[in-house]
Structures are given as structure tokens and as C-alpha cells.
Amino acid sequence: MSKGYTQNFVPNKPSFYLRQFDPGASADAPLEVLVKDLKAVFFVRDFLGDPDYQEQKNFPEGMKPPGKAVEVKFQDGEVLVGSTLGFDPHRTGFFVFPADPKSNNLRIFVVLQAVSEIYYI
């Protein structure tokens, strides 16, 4: 897992460059990342997050999610619950906005080849 900044991620492009986040390290050349090799791209609030926080797997009562509510099961067993505005099975992936408003993830680009099941909920 690599953490860092990108300024050229485009969902339909096969790669992007990542400037890795490593406090105290010198600035290295950006790393080229191939989307086909990923499970997802997580756009986060904070690189450190809270390792003790248990993300909620449902929408808060009364919250109407933007788009369609989905449950995504990855091949590694991880489950992601959120909403999407544009799922197309013919594309490389799609964005999901987490159901938990306190999630460290702001949005996630899910790479379809890493997914085992997708359900509308």
C-alpha cells in the first residue's frame, strides 16, 4: 500500500503518478501506478487516520445518499458500503462515497477487477 499525492488521476486512464507521503524523507521522483494492479484508490482526509475507528457499514438514519446505495465486496473479503453516481460495468472502475460520514475516506475509486460482488441496497 502506498500513500501519497496525485494530480493526474483520471478514471479512464491506465496509470497515474503518485508522489509518496513519507514524513522526513527527501522528495523522490513520482511513482507511476498502474490502475490494473490496484484494488482501489482511496482519497482520504488524513494519511494517518485512526486505526482504532470502526467504520459504520450503513447510512445514518434519515440520510439520503447521493446516487445509488451500494455494497461492494472485494475479492480479498473487504466490504465497502456507500453510494455511487455512475457505475458502468464496461469501465475500469467507479467512485464510491462512504456511507459513514466520519470515515477517513472521502471517496474511493473501486477497480472492478478487484471486486467479487456489487449489490444495490
N, CA, C and O atoms as CSV, one atom per row, in Angstrom:
chain,resi,resn,atom,element,x,y,z
A,1,MET,N,N,0.857,-1.178,0.000
A,1,MET,CA,C,0.000,0.000,0.000
A,1,MET,C,C,0.899,1.235,0.000
A,1,MET,O,O,1.814,1.359,0.814
A,2,SER,N,N,0.620,2.128,-0.916
A,2,SER,CA,C,1.358,3.381,-0.997
A,2,SER,C,C,0.426,4.521,-0.649
A,2,SER,O,O,-0.755,4.515,-0.996
A,3,LYS,N,N,0.985,5.504,0.046
A,3,LYS,CA,C,0.233,6.707,0.394
A,3,LYS,C,C,0.927,7.880,-0.262
A,3,LYS,O,O,2.155,7.940,-0.320
A,4,GLY,N,N,0.125,8.818,-0.758
A,4,GLY,CA,C,0.740,9.976,-1.364
A,4,GLY,C,C,-0.252,10.873,-2.055
A,4,GLY,O,O,-1.465,10.747,-1.885
A,5,TYR,N,N,0.285,11.770,-2.829
A,5,TYR,CA,C,-0.491,12.779,-3.535
A,5,TYR,C,C,-0.425,12.535,-5.038
A,5,TYR,O,O,0.607,12.128,-5.572
A,6,THR,N,N,-1.530,12.787,-5.700
A,6,THR,CA,C,-1.532,12.729,-7.154
A,6,THR,C,C,-2.268,13.943,-7.694
A,6,THR,O,O,-3.182,14.470,-7.060
A,7,GLN,N,N,-1.859,14.369,-8.859
A,7,GLN,CA,C,-2.536,15.478,-9.515
A,7,GLN,C,C,-3.000,15.083,-10.907
A,7,GLN,O,O,-3.523,15.906,-11.658
A,8,ASN,N,N,-2.802,13.802,-11.243
A,8,ASN,CA,C,-3.187,13.421,-12.598
A,8,ASN,C,C,-3.993,12.120,-12.648
A,8,ASN,O,O,-3.961,11.411,-13.654
A,9,PHE,N,N,-4.712,11.806,-11.573
A,9,PHE,CA,C,-5.566,10.616,-11.616
A,9,PHE,C,C,-6.799,10.931,-12.459
A,9,PHE,O,O,-7.517,11.895,-12.196
A,10,VAL,N,N,-7.031,10.106,-13.472
A,10,VAL,CA,C,-8.213,10.212,-14.329
A,10,VAL,C,C,-8.786,8.798,-14.432
A,10,VAL,O,O,-8.065,7.878,-14.819
A,11,PRO,N,N,-10.062,8.601,-14.096
A,11,PRO,CA,C,-10.635,7.248,-14.033
A,11,PRO,C,C,-10.471,6.383,-15.278
A,11,PRO,O,O,-10.401,5.159,-15.162
A,12,ASN,N,N,-10.410,6.976,-16.448
A,12,ASN,CA,C,-10.320,6.150,-17.657
A,12,ASN,C,C,-8.894,6.035,-18.209
A,12,ASN,O,O,-8.698,5.523,-19.311
A,13,LYS,N,N,-7.909,6.503,-17.454
A,13,LYS,CA,C,-6.507,6.382,-17.876
A,13,LYS,C,C,-5.892,5.151,-17.203
A,13,LYS,O,O,-6.261,4.817,-16.077
A,14,PRO,N,N,-4.961,4.476,-17.878
A,14,PRO,CA,C,-4.390,3.241,-17.328
A,14,PRO,C,C,-3.388,3.445,-16.195
A,14,PRO,O,O,-3.063,2.496,-15.482
A,15,SER,N,N,-2.891,4.683,-16.018
A,15,SER,CA,C,-1.926,4.924,-14.953
A,15,SER,C,C,-2.001,6.366,-14.471
A,15,SER,O,O,-2.635,7.221,-15.088
A,16,PHE,N,N,-1.329,6.606,-13.346
A,16,PHE,CA,C,-1.189,7.958,-12.809
A,16,PHE,C,C,0.104,7.997,-12.003
A,16,PHE,O,O,0.704,6.956,-11.732
A,17,TYR,N,N,0.526,9.181,-11.627
A,17,TYR,CA,C,1.752,9.333,-10.851
A,17,TYR,C,C,1.419,9.690,-9.418
A,17,TYR,O,O,0.518,10.484,-9.145
A,18,LEU,N,N,2.170,9.080,-8.505
A,18,LEU,CA,C,1.971,9.277,-7.076
A,18,LEU,C,C,3.258,9.814,-6.476
A,18,LEU,O,O,4.322,9.212,-6.616
A,19,ARG,N,N,3.148,10.942,-5.811
A,19,ARG,CA,C,4.278,11.462,-5.034
A,19,ARG,C,C,4.055,10.935,-3.627
A,19,ARG,O,O,3.129,11.356,-2.933
A,20,GLN,N,N,4.915,10.009,-3.213
A,20,GLN,CA,C,4.684,9.283,-1.976
A,20,GLN,C,C,4.788,10.171,-0.742
A,20,GLN,O,O,5.603,11.091,-0.675
A,21,PHE,N,N,3.935,9.864,0.227
A,21,PHE,CA,C,3.899,10.551,1.512
A,21,PHE,C,C,4.804,9.786,2.462
A,21,PHE,O,O,4.547,8.628,2.789
A,22,ASP,N,N,5.854,10.441,2.894
A,22,ASP,CA,C,6.766,9.843,3.854
A,22,ASP,C,C,7.396,10.985,4.640
A,22,ASP,O,O,8.376,11.584,4.199
A,23,PRO,N,N,6.823,11.287,5.820
A,23,PRO,CA,C,7.358,12.412,6.595
A,23,PRO,C,C,8.850,12.209,6.876
A,23,PRO,O,O,9.269,11.128,7.288
A,24,GLY,N,N,9.621,13.227,6.657
A,24,GLY,CA,C,11.044,13.163,6.938
A,24,GLY,C,C,11.895,12.663,5.787
A,24,GLY,O,O,13.121,12.763,5.842
A,25,ALA,N,N,11.275,12.129,4.748
A,25,ALA,CA,C,12.045,11.632,3.610
A,25,ALA,C,C,12.254,12.749,2.605
A,25,ALA,O,O,11.477,13.702,2.543
A,26,SER,N,N,13.298,12.621,1.831
A,26,SER,CA,C,13.528,13.614,0.784
A,26,SER,C,C,12.519,13.392,-0.340
A,26,SER,O,O,11.952,12.307,-0.476
A,27,ALA,N,N,12.309,14.413,-1.126
A,27,ALA,CA,C,11.350,14.315,-2.228
A,27,ALA,C,C,11.926,13.416,-3.326
A,27,ALA,O,O,12.943,13.740,-3.939
A,28,ASP,N,N,11.270,12.300,-3.559
A,28,ASP,CA,C,11.679,11.390,-4.623
A,28,ASP,C,C,10.859,11.685,-5.864
A,28,ASP,O,O,9.865,12.409,-5.820
A,29,ALA,N,N,11.297,11.112,-6.964
A,29,ALA,CA,C,10.541,11.233,-8.209
A,29,ALA,C,C,9.207,10.536,-8.039
A,29,ALA,O,O,9.121,9.539,-7.322
A,30,PRO,N,N,8.171,11.034,-8.676
A,30,PRO,CA,C,6.861,10.381,-8.569
A,30,PRO,C,C,6.915,8.936,-9.065
A,30,PRO,O,O,7.685,8.601,-9.965
A,31,LEU,N,N,6.099,8.109,-8.472
A,31,LEU,CA,C,5.993,6.700,-8.811
A,31,LEU,C,C,4.833,6.511,-9.780
A,31,LEU,O,O,3.725,6.974,-9.510
A,32,GLU,N,N,5.069,5.832,-10.914
A,32,GLU,CA,C,3.967,5.548,-11.826
A,32,GLU,C,C,3.173,4.370,-11.270
A,32,GLU,O,O,3.749,3.334,-10.937
A,33,VAL,N,N,1.869,4.523,-11.171
A,33,VAL,CA,C,0.982,3.500,-10.631
A,33,VAL,C,C,0.059,3.027,-11.755
A,33,VAL,O,O,-0.594,3.835,-12.415
A,34,LEU,N,N,0.013,1.720,-11.963
A,34,LEU,CA,C,-0.880,1.140,-12.968
A,34,LEU,C,C,-2.200,0.776,-12.299
A,34,LEU,O,O,-2.216,0.002,-11.343
A,35,VAL,N,N,-3.286,1.317,-12.783
A,35,VAL,CA,C,-4.605,1.099,-12.188
A,35,VAL,C,C,-4.976,-0.379,-12.184
A,35,VAL,O,O,-5.621,-0.843,-11.243
A,36,LYS,N,N,-4.588,-1.125,-13.207
A,36,LYS,CA,C,-4.935,-2.548,-13.291
A,36,LYS,C,C,-4.335,-3.361,-12.148
A,36,LYS,O,O,-4.799,-4.465,-11.864
A,37,ASP,N,N,-3.306,-2.824,-11.490
A,37,ASP,CA,C,-2.655,-3.525,-10.395
A,37,ASP,C,C,-3.260,-3.189,-9.035
A,37,ASP,O,O,-2.787,-3.681,-8.010
A,38,LEU,N,N,-4.293,-2.363,-9.016
A,38,LEU,CA,C,-4.855,-1.872,-7.759
A,38,LEU,C,C,-6.187,-2.532,-7.411
A,38,LEU,O,O,-6.872,-3.091,-8.268
A,39,LYS,N,N,-6.523,-2.449,-6.157
A,39,LYS,CA,C,-7.845,-2.808,-5.644
A,39,LYS,C,C,-8.727,-1.553,-5.706
A,39,LYS,O,O,-9.879,-1.606,-6.138
A,40,ALA,N,N,-8.166,-0.442,-5.272
A,40,ALA,CA,C,-8.905,0.818,-5.231
A,40,ALA,C,C,-7.920,1.963,-5.016
A,40,ALA,O,O,-6.768,1.756,-4.633
A,41,VAL,N,N,-8.403,3.167,-5.272
A,41,VAL,CA,C,-7.662,4.382,-4.948
A,41,VAL,C,C,-8.503,5.096,-3.892
A,41,VAL,O,O,-9.648,5.469,-4.145
A,42,PHE,N,N,-7.924,5.281,-2.713
A,42,PHE,CA,C,-8.632,5.886,-1.591
A,42,PHE,C,C,-8.216,7.348,-1.471
A,42,PHE,O,O,-7.039,7.649,-1.273
A,43,PHE,N,N,-9.181,8.251,-1.590
A,43,PHE,CA,C,-8.953,9.679,-1.397
A,43,PHE,C,C,-9.344,9.974,0.046
A,43,PHE,O,O,-10.515,9.865,0.412
A,44,VAL,N,N,-8.362,10.349,0.864
A,44,VAL,CA,C,-8.552,10.406,2.315
A,44,VAL,C,C,-8.458,11.813,2.879
A,44,VAL,O,O,-7.926,12.732,2.255
A,45,ARG,N,N,-8.997,11.943,4.089
A,45,ARG,CA,C,-8.885,13.207,4.833
A,45,ARG,C,C,-7.465,13.364,5.380
A,45,ARG,O,O,-6.881,14.448,5.351
A,46,ASP,N,N,-6.927,12.242,5.881
A,46,ASP,CA,C,-5.675,12.259,6.611
A,46,ASP,C,C,-4.923,10.956,6.318
A,46,ASP,O,O,-5.522,9.881,6.364
A,47,PHE,N,N,-3.650,11.031,6.024
A,47,PHE,CA,C,-2.889,9.814,5.714
A,47,PHE,C,C,-2.758,8.882,6.912
A,47,PHE,O,O,-2.635,7.671,6.733
A,48,LEU,N,N,-2.780,9.412,8.111
A,48,LEU,CA,C,-2.617,8.578,9.302
A,48,LEU,C,C,-3.934,7.946,9.742
A,48,LEU,O,O,-3.949,6.804,10.201
A,49,GLY,N,N,-5.027,8.673,9.606
A,49,GLY,CA,C,-6.336,8.136,10.001
A,49,GLY,C,C,-6.373,7.770,11.472
A,49,GLY,O,O,-5.529,8.211,12.251
A,50,ASP,N,N,-7.352,6.964,11.850
A,50,ASP,CA,C,-7.495,6.471,13.222
A,50,ASP,C,C,-7.621,4.956,13.135
A,50,ASP,O,O,-8.700,4.444,12.837
A,51,PRO,N,N,-6.542,4.236,13.390
A,51,PRO,CA,C,-6.579,2.777,13.235
A,51,PRO,C,C,-7.573,2.078,14.159
A,51,PRO,O,O,-7.928,0.925,13.914
A,52,ASP,N,N,-8.029,2.753,15.219
A,52,ASP,CA,C,-8.986,2.142,16.147
A,52,ASP,C,C,-10.446,2.388,15.751
A,52,ASP,O,O,-11.356,1.783,16.318
A,53,TYR,N,N,-10.664,3.278,14.775
A,53,TYR,CA,C,-12.038,3.606,14.386
A,53,TYR,C,C,-12.646,2.460,13.576
A,53,TYR,O,O,-12.030,1.959,12.635
A,54,GLN,N,N,-13.852,2.055,13.948
A,54,GLN,CA,C,-14.591,1.020,13.224
A,54,GLN,C,C,-15.611,1.707,12.319
A,54,GLN,O,O,-16.615,2.238,12.791
A,55,GLU,N,N,-15.343,1.689,11.025
A,55,GLU,CA,C,-16.221,2.364,10.068
A,55,GLU,C,C,-17.601,1.702,10.046
A,55,GLU,O,O,-17.715,0.477,10.010
A,56,GLN,N,N,-18.636,2.526,10.068
A,56,GLN,CA,C,-20.012,2.032,10.020
A,56,GLN,C,C,-20.333,1.556,8.605
A,56,GLN,O,O,-19.938,2.192,7.628
A,57,LYS,N,N,-21.039,0.452,8.498
A,57,LYS,CA,C,-21.367,-0.130,7.196
A,57,LYS,C,C,-22.834,0.114,6.829
A,57,LYS,O,O,-23.461,-0.706,6.157
A,58,ASN,N,N,-23.370,1.252,7.279
A,58,ASN,CA,C,-24.724,1.635,6.888
A,58,ASN,C,C,-24.818,3.161,6.901
A,58,ASN,O,O,-23.975,3.850,7.474
A,59,PHE,N,N,-25.861,3.663,6.256
A,59,PHE,CA,C,-26.078,5.100,6.223
A,59,PHE,C,C,-26.753,5.541,7.511
A,59,PHE,O,O,-27.596,4.814,8.038
A,60,PRO,N,N,-26.404,6.718,8.034
A,60,PRO,CA,C,-27.087,7.218,9.223
A,60,PRO,C,C,-28.586,7.345,8.958
A,60,PRO,O,O,-29.004,7.655,7.842
A,61,GLU,N,N,-29.374,7.105,9.977
A,61,GLU,CA,C,-30.828,7.167,9.839
A,61,GLU,C,C,-31.247,8.534,9.306
A,61,GLU,O,O,-30.799,9.573,9.793
A,62,GLY,N,N,-32.106,8.511,8.306
A,62,GLY,CA,C,-32.616,9.740,7.706
A,62,GLY,C,C,-31.728,10.327,6.616
A,62,GLY,O,O,-32.123,11.279,5.943
A,63,MET,N,N,-30.543,9.774,6.436
A,63,MET,CA,C,-29.645,10.292,5.394
A,63,MET,C,C,-30.021,9.707,4.043
A,63,MET,O,O,-30.146,8.492,3.891
A,64,LYS,N,N,-30.197,10.579,3.074
A,64,LYS,CA,C,-30.460,10.128,1.711
A,64,LYS,C,C,-29.152,10.246,0.937
A,64,LYS,O,O,-28.671,11.349,0.679
A,65,PRO,N,N,-28.581,9.098,0.567
A,65,PRO,CA,C,-27.289,9.154,-0.124
A,65,PRO,C,C,-27.415,9.720,-1.536
A,65,PRO,O,O,-28.438,9.546,-2.198
A,66,PRO,N,N,-26.359,10.400,-1.986
A,66,PRO,CA,C,-26.371,10.852,-3.385
A,66,PRO,C,C,-26.200,9.639,-4.294
A,66,PRO,O,O,-25.376,8.768,-4.012
A,67,GLY,N,N,-26.944,9.571,-5.350
A,67,GLY,CA,C,-26.833,8.441,-6.276
A,67,GLY,C,C,-27.494,7.195,-5.726
A,67,GLY,O,O,-28.504,7.271,-5.026
A,68,LYS,N,N,-26.912,6.033,-6.051
A,68,LYS,CA,C,-27.468,4.757,-5.625
A,68,LYS,C,C,-26.614,4.162,-4.512
A,68,LYS,O,O,-25.385,4.190,-4.575
A,69,ALA,N,N,-27.276,3.625,-3.495
A,69,ALA,CA,C,-26.572,2.970,-2.399
A,69,ALA,C,C,-26.068,1.607,-2.874
A,69,ALA,O,O,-26.801,0.861,-3.522
A,70,VAL,N,N,-24.811,1.286,-2.549
A,70,VAL,CA,C,-24.206,0.027,-2.980
A,70,VAL,C,C,-23.409,-0.622,-1.848
A,70,VAL,O,O,-22.923,0.029,-0.924
A,71,GLU,N,N,-23.308,-1.933,-1.978
A,71,GLU,CA,C,-22.381,-2.699,-1.148
A,71,GLU,C,C,-21.414,-3.372,-2.115
A,71,GLU,O,O,-21.829,-4.073,-3.039
A,72,VAL,N,N,-20.136,-3.153,-1.894
A,72,VAL,CA,C,-19.098,-3.705,-2.757
A,72,VAL,C,C,-18.307,-4.723,-1.951
A,72,VAL,O,O,-17.793,-4.411,-0.877
A,73,LYS,N,N,-18.211,-5.937,-2.472
A,73,LYS,CA,C,-17.379,-6.964,-1.838
A,73,LYS,C,C,-16.159,-7.187,-2.719
A,73,LYS,O,O,-16.267,-7.546,-3.892
A,74,PHE,N,N,-14.990,-6.964,-2.114
A,74,PHE,CA,C,-13.736,-7.165,-2.827
A,74,PHE,C,C,-13.331,-8.632,-2.762
A,74,PHE,O,O,-13.792,-9.376,-1.896
A,75,GLN,N,N,-12.486,-9.029,-3.663
A,75,GLN,CA,C,-12.012,-10.412,-3.704
A,75,GLN,C,C,-11.249,-10.796,-2.442
A,75,GLN,O,O,-11.173,-11.977,-2.105
A,76,ASP,N,N,-10.678,-9.812,-1.735
A,76,ASP,CA,C,-9.945,-10.114,-0.504
A,76,ASP,C,C,-10.857,-10.174,0.726
A,76,ASP,O,O,-10.380,-10.361,1.845
A,77,GLY,N,N,-12.180,-10.013,0.514
A,77,GLY,CA,C,-13.142,-10.111,1.610
A,77,GLY,C,C,-13.579,-8.786,2.205
A,77,GLY,O,O,-14.565,-8.748,2.941
A,78,GLU,N,N,-12.884,-7.706,1.914
A,78,GLU,CA,C,-13.287,-6.405,2.451
A,78,GLU,C,C,-14.629,-5.999,1.850
A,78,GLU,O,O,-14.905,-6.256,0.678
A,79,VAL,N,N,-15.467,-5.354,2.684
A,79,VAL,CA,C,-16.777,-4.878,2.244
A,79,VAL,C,C,-16.811,-3.364,2.394
A,79,VAL,O,O,-16.414,-2.813,3.420
A,80,LEU,N,N,-17.290,-2.710,1.354
A,80,LEU,CA,C,-17.408,-1.261,1.319
A,80,LEU,C,C,-18.877,-0.927,1.091
A,80,LEU,O,O,-19.502,-1.461,0.175
A,81,VAL,N,N,-19.429,-0.044,1.922
A,81,VAL,CA,C,-20.819,0.386,1.762
A,81,VAL,C,C,-20.820,1.891,1.532
A,81,VAL,O,O,-20.177,2.647,2.261
A,82,GLY,N,N,-21.554,2.310,0.506
A,82,GLY,CA,C,-21.614,3.726,0.198
A,82,GLY,C,C,-22.578,3.987,-0.928
A,82,GLY,O,O,-23.535,3.241,-1.136
A,83,SER,N,N,-22.315,5.055,-1.653
A,83,SER,CA,C,-23.182,5.389,-2.777
A,83,SER,C,C,-22.325,5.721,-3.988
A,83,SER,O,O,-21.174,6.141,-3.866
A,84,THR,N,N,-22.919,5.519,-5.160
A,84,THR,CA,C,-22.219,5.811,-6.400
A,84,THR,C,C,-23.126,6.600,-7.330
A,84,THR,O,O,-24.345,6.430,-7.328
A,85,LEU,N,N,-22.518,7.452,-8.111
A,85,LEU,CA,C,-23.268,8.252,-9.076
A,85,LEU,C,C,-23.171,7.688,-10.480
A,85,LEU,O,O,-23.929,8.086,-11.365
A,86,GLY,N,N,-22.236,6.756,-10.692
A,86,GLY,CA,C,-22.056,6.288,-12.051
A,86,GLY,C,C,-21.365,4.948,-12.177
A,86,GLY,O,O,-20.185,4.896,-12.522
A,87,PHE,N,N,-22.058,3.881,-11.910
A,87,PHE,CA,C,-21.490,2.551,-12.113
A,87,PHE,C,C,-21.742,2.111,-13.551
A,87,PHE,O,O,-22.873,2.145,-14.038
A,88,ASP,N,N,-20.668,1.698,-14.220
A,88,ASP,CA,C,-20.766,1.179,-15.579
A,88,ASP,C,C,-19.849,-0.033,-15.650
A,88,ASP,O,O,-18.632,0.117,-15.549
A,89,PRO,N,N,-20.406,-1.238,-15.823
A,89,PRO,CA,C,-19.574,-2.445,-15.818
A,89,PRO,C,C,-18.576,-2.521,-16.966
A,89,PRO,O,O,-17.718,-3.404,-16.972
A,90,HIS,N,N,-18.668,-1.617,-17.933
A,90,HIS,CA,C,-17.751,-1.623,-19.065
A,90,HIS,C,C,-16.542,-0.704,-18.852
A,90,HIS,O,O,-15.683,-0.582,-19.725
A,91,ARG,N,N,-16.487,-0.067,-17.695
A,91,ARG,CA,C,-15.368,0.823,-17.384
A,91,ARG,C,C,-14.404,0.138,-16.416
A,91,ARG,O,O,-14.714,-0.916,-15.860
A,92,THR,N,N,-13.263,0.730,-16.227
A,92,THR,CA,C,-12.239,0.192,-15.341
A,92,THR,C,C,-12.705,0.162,-13.897
A,92,THR,O,O,-12.343,-0.742,-13.143
A,93,GLY,N,N,-13.504,1.144,-13.508
A,93,GLY,CA,C,-13.955,1.239,-12.125
A,93,GLY,C,C,-14.984,2.329,-11.962
A,93,GLY,O,O,-15.498,2.875,-12.938
A,94,PHE,N,N,-15.282,2.644,-10.699
A,94,PHE,CA,C,-16.280,3.657,-10.387
A,94,PHE,C,C,-16.006,4.228,-9.006
A,94,PHE,O,O,-15.331,3.605,-8.187
A,95,PHE,N,N,-16.534,5.418,-8.757
A,95,PHE,CA,C,-16.351,6.069,-7.460
A,95,PHE,C,C,-17.454,5.665,-6.488
A,95,PHE,O,O,-18.614,5.506,-6.866
A,96,VAL,N,N,-17.060,5.506,-5.233
A,96,VAL,CA,C,-17.999,5.249,-4.140
A,96,VAL,C,C,-17.736,6.291,-3.057
A,96,VAL,O,O,-16.587,6.567,-2.711
A,97,PHE,N,N,-18.806,6.861,-2.530
A,97,PHE,CA,C,-18.741,7.780,-1.404
A,97,PHE,C,C,-19.191,6.992,-0.180
A,97,PHE,O,O,-20.314,6.488,-0.165
A,98,PRO,N,N,-18.349,6.867,0.852
A,98,PRO,CA,C,-18.670,6.025,2.004
A,98,PRO,C,C,-19.967,6.423,2.704
A,98,PRO,O,O,-20.323,7.600,2.766
A,99,ALA,N,N,-20.664,5.416,3.230
A,99,ALA,CA,C,-21.902,5.645,3.972
A,99,ALA,C,C,-21.631,6.348,5.296
A,99,ALA,O,O,-22.450,7.142,5.759
A,100,ASP,N,N,-20.498,6.063,5.897
A,100,ASP,CA,C,-20.142,6.625,7.202
A,100,ASP,C,C,-19.578,8.031,7.017
A,100,ASP,O,O,-18.501,8.190,6.442
A,101,PRO,N,N,-20.293,9.061,7.498
A,101,PRO,CA,C,-19.799,10.430,7.326
A,101,PRO,C,C,-18.518,10.703,8.117
A,101,PRO,O,O,-17.841,11.698,7.855
A,102,LYS,N,N,-18.173,9.846,9.072
A,102,LYS,CA,C,-16.948,10.013,9.861
A,102,LYS,C,C,-15.778,9.203,9.297
A,102,LYS,O,O,-14.699,9.171,9.890
A,103,SER,N,N,-15.991,8.561,8.169
A,103,SER,CA,C,-14.934,7.770,7.530
A,103,SER,C,C,-13.747,8.665,7.178
A,103,SER,O,O,-13.924,9.837,6.844
A,104,ASN,N,N,-12.558,8.118,7.254
A,104,ASN,CA,C,-11.379,8.849,6.801
A,104,ASN,C,C,-11.358,8.950,5.279
A,104,ASN,O,O,-10.674,9.807,4.719
A,105,ASN,N,N,-12.104,8.081,4.614
A,105,ASN,CA,C,-12.182,8.105,3.150
A,105,ASN,C,C,-13.214,9.131,2.701
A,105,ASN,O,O,-14.361,9.106,3.147
A,106,LEU,N,N,-12.805,10.022,1.829
A,106,LEU,CA,C,-13.736,10.988,1.250
A,106,LEU,C,C,-14.476,10.366,0.067
A,106,LEU,O,O,-15.679,10.561,-0.108
A,107,ARG,N,N,-13.735,9.621,-0.729
A,107,ARG,CA,C,-14.289,8.865,-1.851
A,107,ARG,C,C,-13.281,7.793,-2.219
A,107,ARG,O,O,-12.098,7.894,-1.894
A,108,ILE,N,N,-13.759,6.779,-2.891
A,108,ILE,CA,C,-12.927,5.647,-3.264
A,108,ILE,C,C,-13.188,5.315,-4.721
A,108,ILE,O,O,-14.339,5.168,-5.134
A,109,PHE,N,N,-12.123,5.199,-5.498
A,109,PHE,CA,C,-12.257,4.709,-6.862
A,109,PHE,C,C,-12.048,3.210,-6.787
A,109,PHE,O,O,-10.937,2.751,-6.523
A,110,VAL,N,N,-13.099,2.443,-7.016
A,110,VAL,CA,C,-13.073,0.990,-6.934
A,110,VAL,C,C,-12.682,0.435,-8.302
A,110,VAL,O,O,-13.316,0.748,-9.310
A,111,VAL,N,N,-11.634,-0.392,-8.331
A,111,VAL,CA,C,-11.198,-1.024,-9.569
A,111,VAL,C,C,-11.997,-2.318,-9.730
A,111,VAL,O,O,-11.913,-3.217,-8.893
A,112,LEU,N,N,-12.765,-2.401,-10.806
A,112,LEU,CA,C,-13.700,-3.525,-10.995
A,112,LEU,C,C,-13.053,-4.901,-10.949
A,112,LEU,O,O,-13.664,-5.837,-10.434
A,113,GLN,N,N,-11.851,-5.056,-11.462
A,113,GLN,CA,C,-11.236,-6.381,-11.479
A,113,GLN,C,C,-10.907,-6.887,-10.076
A,113,GLN,O,O,-10.615,-8.072,-9.914
A,114,ALA,N,N,-10.946,-6.029,-9.059
A,114,ALA,CA,C,-10.671,-6.429,-7.677
A,114,ALA,C,C,-11.958,-6.766,-6.916
A,114,ALA,O,O,-11.906,-7.129,-5.741
A,115,VAL,N,N,-13.109,-6.646,-7.581
A,115,VAL,CA,C,-14.415,-6.823,-6.952
A,115,VAL,C,C,-14.959,-8.223,-7.224
A,115,VAL,O,O,-14.831,-8.743,-8.332
A,116,SER,N,N,-15.570,-8.831,-6.195
A,116,SER,CA,C,-16.218,-10.121,-6.403
A,116,SER,C,C,-17.725,-9.953,-6.573
A,116,SER,O,O,-18.345,-10.695,-7.335
A,117,GLU,N,N,-18.328,-8.976,-5.863
A,117,GLU,CA,C,-19.784,-8.761,-5.964
A,117,GLU,C,C,-20.118,-7.291,-5.712
A,117,GLU,O,O,-19.446,-6.601,-4.944
A,118,ILE,N,N,-21.178,-6.834,-6.383
A,118,ILE,CA,C,-21.724,-5.499,-6.173
A,118,ILE,C,C,-23.220,-5.638,-6.019
A,118,ILE,O,O,-23.878,-6.256,-6.856
A,119,TYR,N,N,-23.772,-5.064,-4.945
A,119,TYR,CA,C,-25.222,-5.094,-4.713
A,119,TYR,C,C,-25.741,-3.677,-4.561
A,119,TYR,O,O,-25.108,-2.836,-3.923
A,120,TYR,N,N,-26.889,-3.425,-5.150
A,120,TYR,CA,C,-27.600,-2.189,-4.834
A,120,TYR,C,C,-28.398,-2.455,-3.568
A,120,TYR,O,O,-29.060,-3.486,-3.449
A,121,ILE,N,N,-28.335,-1.530,-2.628
A,121,ILE,CA,C,-29.041,-1.722,-1.336
A,121,ILE,C,C,-30.060,-0.632,-1.109
A,121,ILE,O,O,-30.743,-0.629,-0.085
